[in-house]
């Protein structure tokens, strides 16, 4: 199996959404095996074949996919056609048959569907993007360009590093409220809950809580199924979160 699909989106017949697993590809260690990252040190031919397999399992082709070279900031790109964009950590579109992708290996993939306007968004929320409320800014971009209202949005917060594994110093923890972090005296470290922080920011802007699904998996604790930059000390592949409308 190359992917899992968020159950939240099953109610929408024309919506395709998934996050990839690390199985079913051709890449050798440390990228084994379904590395989908275009900007890793894996051989390009391996990544190309892996992407062909993953997209094929979803009934898609590379030429229908939009992606971004992400820079851990909060810039949102409006997408009119498939292709690779550079310098953005979120993409939005109202175009059918253009499938947005986000690359992750611990960061939170955020997949958004506005069921009223039929607009989609995808965001990459590392700790910097999470602190900058990139999920909220993605929906604001959907509002500004397409008239989206948060109450019409359905959001999946995908598989990422879990609360118990995201150990940080104060230079990172300072950007998060105490509601989303804890101090462990014995380790002299903070632990930050990225998924819960992102959910709070979305709820605060008006996305109904019952329209937000959070993955129950962890890139660290379920490392056999997902890539983890932290657990694998930077030597690993990348997963994709994908969303789009087939018409």
Secondary structure, 3 states (H helix, E strand, C coil): CCEECCHHHHHCCCEEEEEECCCCCCCCCCCCCCCCCCCCCCCHHHHHHHHHHHHHHCCCCHHHEEEEECCCCCCEEECCCCEEEECCCEEEECCCCCEEEEEECCCEEEEEEECCCCEEEEEEECHHHHHCCHHHHHHHHHHHHHCCCHHHEEEEECCECCCCCCEECHHHHCCCCHHHEEEECCCCEEEECHHHHHHHHHHHHCCCHHHEEECCCECCCCCCCCCCCCCCCCCCCCEEEEEEECC
